[in-house]
Amino acid sequence: MFDVIVAGGGPTGLMLAAELRLHDVLVLVLEKRDEPTNESRGQGLHARSVEMMDQRGMLDRFLAVSEKFQVGGLFGGIMKPWPERLDTAHPYGVAAPQPVTERLLNERALELGTEIRRGHEVVGLRQDEDGVTVELADGTELRSRYLVGCDGGRSAVRKLIGVDFPGEPATVETLLGDMEVTADPETIAAAVEEVRKTQLRFGVTPGENGVCRIVVPADGVAEDRAAPTLDEFRQQLRAFAGTDFGVHSPRWLSRFGDATRQAERYRVGRVFLAGDAAHIHPPTGGQGLNLGIQDAFNLGWKLAAEVAGWAPEGLLDTYEAERRPAGRRVVENTRAQMTLLGTDAGATALRELFSKLMDFEEVNRYVTGMITAVDVRYDLGEGHELLGLRMRDVALKRGRLYELMRGGRGLLLDQTGRLSVGGWADRVDHVVDVSEELDVPAVLLRPDGHVVWVGEDRQELHGRLGEWFGAATG
């Protein structure tokens, strides 16, 4: 019997598996695809995801094969300079195509001891007081204490537990694919520049080995959601650019619409939903892959605590309470971005107005913080302004904060030297150190880096330790 079965071996599922294995949770990842994806849907990590990779010691792996980028706003096709004073020590994104992200997360999950089985599709499940029985397409049944559906927008797990997926259907559709071209770069660049004066859902981005990423509006919304053909790309490219650039030898072809949907619940008993299984939205702003990884980062340590037996009552319920509002915000901002990407006179006027507003530093910082998720704040009640926020990386006398978070444990950063984690030392690290960047006596961080207490009162600290890390031992 496994502790946790993860349905879906994409970035969300792999990140979750790695987080669980940090705490020796017995994890099985089931992925229906026989091979890793070659589809470059997600194009990189935003600042908050970059922070997460640094917190777990993985950032150097991404930087070794990817480039940093800084684009402020990144909202509705409106590009602005990176804002000043964004609350992060990592003021950049990492341009890592989804296959690269999956490969690095897969390597990490395997290094930590995750079992990954490809070509295994979940088709049924039933749960009871002790666990979940998972039925596979080949008739095999597996047993685990918990199941997490990370199996995409058409999630089988979500359907099997009867969770509704309400929202807005697609009204427009866009073709997306990687393919080779025969046209020279200058011709392509000139054509793209001209088309994007009126149509921002159009682009040709050069990649490796002569392969280009093509984005072009579709002719209507396909009812069957079948993958487009190369001829369909050629037709739409000619319609918008007057040429098909000699596209050929496609690596993969896909389509996406502007539908926005969110699961009514993220948990039913011992079954959870994360990533696209819990929310879908247009890819505007590049938030989808990041949102799923951040779901996993929130859920992993909580599920591990429940498996280990020290989770305080209600801890697992905080996953939905915290991540559903975060998902709702992305659903709503991508819907707003699609309006800005419209081609009618109203959308054009709105985009011009919004572009002027983005010239204000405060507006640019707000939008960039929203897109990159560095401003996510969980509702933990009244208290210090840091409460509920994740702590950015700060320099200490003996290193950096994020270097101390590699094990996925709670952390008390104590600048007074007078505090103690006492009976929680098996779950929480006590670090006595000083940072010139931190003007509070001490902070208590959850394993995902969010602040749950600020101050120097020992009784208050012990209350918060019990609230988030269960009963003291010894």
N, C-alpha and C positions, 0 to 999 in steps of 0.2 A: 504494500500500500504506500502510495506517495503522500507527501504532505500537501503539495500543490501541483495540479496539472494546469499548464498554461496552453490554451488553444490559440495558436497563431505564433509564427516565428519571425514576425517582422520586427521593426525597431522597438515597438512597445513591449511585445512579449519577451524579447531578448533582454531588454533593460530590466524588466521585472524579474526575470529569472536570475540575472546577475545580482540584483539587490537581495533577493531571497537567499542565494547561495552564500552571501557574505555572513549570514547567520546560520549556516549549515542546514538550511531547510532542504528537504529532499524534493527536488523539482524535476518535472518532466515537461518538455515543450513538444507539442504536437503540431506539425505544420503540414498542410495538405499538399503544398507544392513539393515536387521532387528535388528541385534545385533552387538555390537562392535567386532572388529577383535580379533581372538586368534592367529593370525599368527605373529611370532616373526621375521619379516623381518628386520626392522631397529633395530640395537642392542645398540644404545646409542646416547648420545649427545656429539658432539665435543666442543672444548673450546668456539668458538663463540656463539654457541647455549646455552652453560652454562652461558655465560655472559648475553644473552638475558633474560634467566630465572631469573637471579639475578636482572637485571634492572626492572623486573616486579614483584619482590617479590615472585617468585615461586621456587627458587633454593632449599630452605630448604625442600620443599615437595619431590623433586627428591632425595635429599641426604638421606632422611629418609627411602627410600625404594630401594636405589641403591648404588652401590659401585663406588668410583672414580677409574680411571685408567690412567696410563701414558705410552704411547707407542710412541716414537719419530718416525717420518717418516711414518710408517703405510702405506707404498707405495709398491704395487706389491708383497705383502707377505714378504717384507724386514723389520724386526723389529730392531730398534736401541734404545739406551737410549734416554730419553726425552732431547731435546736440552736446553742449557742454554740461558737465556736472551730472551726468546720468549716474545713478547710484549703483555702480558696479566697478570692480577692479578689472573687469574684462569687457571693455567698451568696443566689442566687435562681434561679428559672426564668423562662422567657419564654413567655407563653401565646399561642403562634402556631399556629392551626389548620394542618393539613397543606397545604391549598391555598396558604396564605400562604408557608409554608416552601418549597414547591416553586417558587413564583413567584420568590422572592428568590434561590434557588439556581440556577434556570434563567437568570435575568438575569446572575448572576455568571459562570456557565459560558460564556454567549454573549459577555460582555464580554471574556473571556480568550481567545476565539477557538475555542471548541468548536463542532463541527458536530453538530447534532441533527436526526435524521430521524424524524418521527412516522409512524405507520401502517406501520411496518416490523417484522415479527415474525420472530424467529430460529426456524428449524425444523430445522436440521441444521448439523453442523460436523465438520471433520476437521483434525487437526493433525500437523505433522511437525517436523523439527529446526529449521526456519527460521521457522515461524509457524503461523497458524490460518486455515483457510478457513471462512467463515461463509455458510451458505445461508439465504436469506430465503424467506418464503411465496410471493412472486411469482416464484421461480426464480432471482433474482439471487444471484450469489456475490461476496463481498467478502473481502479478504485483510488480515490484520494480524499483527503480531508477537506480540500477546497478546490474550486475550479475558477479560473479567470479567463473570460472570453476576450482575447486580443485579436479576434479573427475578422476585423475589417468592417466596412460599412454594411455589408450584407451578412453580418454575423449570424452564424448558425446557433451559437450559444444564446444570443439575445432572443432569437425566435423560439428556441426550445424552452426558455424560462418564461415566455409569454410577456415580455416587456414591450410596450408600445414604443414607437419611434416617430412621434409626431413632428411636423415642421412644414416647410414650404417646398413644393416640388420645383423642379428645374424649369426655368423659362427661357434660358439660352444655354448653348452648349459650345464647348471649345475642343478642338482636336489637338492632341499632343503626341509627339513621337520623336524618336532619334533615328536619323537616316543620313545617308551621304548625299552630297550635292555635286553638280558639275560646274555651276556658276562660280565665277571668281569672287573673292571676298569683297572687293570694291563694289561690284554690282549688287551683291546682297546687302551690304551696308547702306548703299544709297536707296535701295528699294524699301528697306525696313524703316529708314528715317522718314521717308515720304509717307508710308502707310500709317505709321504711328502718330502722325499729326492729327489723325481723326479716329484711329482704331488702336487702342492700347492693348487689346487682346490679340496682338500679332507680334511675333518675334522669331528671329532666326539667330540662335546663339551657337557659335563655333565650339566644338568640344575636342576630344582627343581622337587621333587617327582619322581626321577628316570627317568625323561624324558630327552633325549639327542637331541641336534640339529645336524642333519646329513647333510653334504655337500659332494657331489660326482659327478664327471663328468657324463653327460648323454651319451648315445650311439647315437650320431648324434643330429640333430636339428628337433624337432617335428614340423610338418607343421600346426597342428591344435592348438598348444599351450595348449592342454588339460592338466589337472593336472595329474602327474604321479601316477602310482599304487604302492602299497607296494612291489609287486613282482618286479617291475622295480628297486626299490631301492635295493632289495636283490640281483638281478642280477648284478647290477653295483658295489655293495660292494664286492661281491665275485670276480668280475673281477679285482678289484684293490687291495683288501686286502686279498683275499683268504678265506674270511669268511663274513657272513652277520651279525655277532654279535648277531644273534637271535632277530633282530628287529621285533617289533609287536606293536599293539595298537597305531597307528599313531594319533596324534592330528590334524595335517594338513600336506599336501604334496603340493609342488609347484615346478616350474621350472623357471629358468631365463636364458636369453641369454646375449650375449655381444653386442646386438644392441645399437647404439647410435643415438638419434634423438633429434632435437630441433625445436620448433615451429617457423615458419618464423616471426610471430608477437605475441606479448603478449597482444595486445589490439586491439579490433575492436569496435569502438564506445563506448558504455556503457558496453561492455563485456570484461573481463580480464581473463587471464590464469595464474595459479600459480602451483608450485610443479610439479609432474609428468605429469600433463596435458600440461606443457610447455617444459618439457625435460625428456628424459629417458636415462639411461646409466647403465653399470654394477655396482653392489654394492661394487666394490673394493674400499677400503678406508672408507667405511661406510658413504658416503657423501649424499646419496639421501634424506633421511628423514630430515637431517639438511639443505640441500639446499632449500627444500620446506618451512620449518619453517622460514628460512631467507628471502625467497620471501615474505611471509606473513608479516613479521616484517617491510619490506620496504614499502609494499603497504598499510598496514592498516591505518597509520596516514595520508597518502596522500588522501586516499579515504574518510576518516573521515573529513578532511579539506574541501573537495569538497562538501560533504553533508552539512556541517555546514555553507558553503557559504563564507569562508575566504581564500580559496586556491588561490594563485597567478596563473596567466595564465601559462599554460604549466606544472604545478606541476605533474599532472597525467601522463604526457608523460615521466617524469623522471623515472618512474617505469621500463618501458621497456629499456630505455637508460642505466640504472644502472644494472638491474638484468639479462638482456640477455647476456651481456659479462661475468657475473659471472657464469651463467649456461653453457656458451660455454667453459669456462675454466675447469669446472668439466667434461663435455663431453669429452674433449680432454685428460685430465689427466687419466680418467678411461680407455680410449682406449689405452693409453701408458702402463698402468698397466697390461692390459690383454696381451699385448705383453710380458711383463716381466714374466707373469705366464705361458707362453708357455713351452712345453716340448722338443722342437727340440734343436739342438746344438746351433743355433744362439741365441735363447732366453736364454738358460742356460748361455752362455758366457756374454750376455748383463746383466743378473741379477747379475753375479759375479762382473762385472765392476761397476754396479750401487751400489752394496753393499759396495764396497770399497770407492766410492765417498761419500756415506752417512756417512762414518766415519769422514769426515770433518765437523766440527761444523756448518760452514756457510751453507753447503749444507743441512744438517739435519734440521737446523732451517728454511731454505727456504721451504723445502718439508713439514715439519710439519705445518708451517704457511699456506701453500696452502691447505692442507687436512682439517685443522681445521677452515679455513676461517678467521682467525684473521688478515690476511694481506690484506683482500679485501679493495681496495681503489677506490672510485668512482671518475670519472673525473669531477672535479669541476673547472678546469682551473688552471692557474698558481698561485702560492702563497706559503705560509708556508708549510713546510714538513708534518704538521699534517692535512692539508686541504684534505678532502675526506676520511680520515681514520676514523674508529670509535675510540672514546676515551676509553682507558682501564680504569678500575676502579682505582681511586687514593684515597689515604687517605687525608682527610681534617682535620682541627682542630676540627670540630664538626661532625665527622662521616666519611662516605664514599660517593663518587660521585654517585654510582649506587643506593644507598638508596634514593637519591633525584629524581630518574627518574621513580618511581613507577606509576605515573599518566599518563605517555605517552605524556608529554608536551615537548616543546622545553626548553632549559636551557642555560642561560648565567652564566658561572662560572667566577666571577669577582674578581681578586686578588688585584685590585687597589682601589675598593670602590668608584670610580668616575664615573662609567657608569650607564646606565639606559636602561630598555626595554620600557619605556614610554607607547605609545599607543598599545603595543603588550602584555601587562601584562595579558590579558585574554587567551593568547596562549603560553606564554613563561615565565618561572620562572627565577627570578633574584636572584642568590645566591652569596653573598659576603662572601668569605672564602678563606683560603690560604692552598696550598698543597706544601710540600717540593719536591714532585715528578713532579711538573709542573713548567717549567721555562719560561712561557709566561705570559703577563699581564692578558689576558682574552681569553676565548674560547666560541664560540656559538655553541651549539649542537642541532641537529634535534632530534625529539622524538625517532629515532632509534639509537641515540648515535653518529652519524657521524658528524665530525667537518665541519662547513661551514664558519667559520671566526675565525681568530686569530689576536689579536692586542690590541690597546687601543684607536684608533681614533673613536670618537663618530659618525662622519658622515659616515665612512665606515661601522660601526656597524649597523646604521639605514638602510643603503642601503642593507645590507645582510638580516636584519630582514624583509624588504619589499620583497626581492627576494624569501625568503623561507616561510614566514608566512603572506604574503598578506599585505593589506593596514592597516595602523595604525588607531586606533579608538580614539575618544575623542579629 
